[in-house]
Amino acid sequence: MVFDISMAARKEDEALRQEVDAALARRRADADAILRDYRVPRLDNGAMQAGRTP
């Protein structure tokens, strides 16, 4: 099973990027709960921050 999830904004649209980042930060618990409920595999958070996959 593969779960590709991504979001993007045009490079020059800094305001939109900041708005999306803020919304994701505010709703992180909700997104985590949905992913957990649907058993979507997650990468290790430390690996994501370091830019590597586990």
C-alpha positions as CSV (number, residue, x, y, z in Angstrom):
1,M,0.0,0.0,0.0
2,V,1.2,3.5,-0.8
3,F,0.0,6.7,0.7
4,D,1.3,9.8,-1.1
5,I,0.3,13.0,0.6
6,S,1.6,16.4,-0.4
7,M,0.8,20.1,-0.5
8,A,2.4,22.9,-2.4
9,A,2.2,26.6,-3.0
10,R,3.9,28.7,-5.7
11,K,7.3,29.8,-4.7
12,E,6.4,33.4,-4.9
13,D,3.2,33.0,-2.8
14,E,4.9,33.3,0.6
15,A,1.6,34.4,2.3
16,L,-0.2,31.3,1.2
17,R,2.6,29.1,2.3
18,Q,2.6,30.7,5.8
19,E,-1.2,30.4,6.0
20,V,-1.1,26.7,5.1
21,D,1.8,26.1,7.6
22,A,-0.2,27.8,10.3
23,A,-3.4,25.9,9.6
24,L,-1.5,22.6,9.6
25,A,0.1,23.5,12.9
26,R,-3.2,24.4,14.4
27,R,-4.9,21.2,13.2
28,R,-2.0,18.8,13.7
29,A,-3.8,16.8,16.4
30,D,-6.9,16.4,14.1
31,A,-4.7,15.3,11.1
32,D,-2.8,12.9,13.3
33,A,-6.0,11.4,14.6
34,I,-7.4,10.9,11.1
35,L,-4.2,9.3,9.9
36,R,-4.1,7.0,12.9
37,D,-7.8,6.0,12.5
38,Y,-7.2,5.0,8.9
39,R,-3.9,3.3,9.9
40,V,-1.8,5.4,7.5
41,P,1.9,4.4,8.1
42,R,3.9,7.4,9.3
43,L,7.6,8.1,9.1
44,D,9.6,8.5,12.3
45,N,9.5,12.2,13.2
46,G,13.2,12.4,13.9
47,A,14.0,11.0,10.5
48,M,11.7,13.5,8.8
49,Q,13.4,16.4,10.6
50,A,16.8,15.2,9.6
51,G,15.7,14.8,6.0
52,R,16.1,11.0,5.9
53,T,13.8,8.1,5.8
54,P,13.9,5.3,8.5
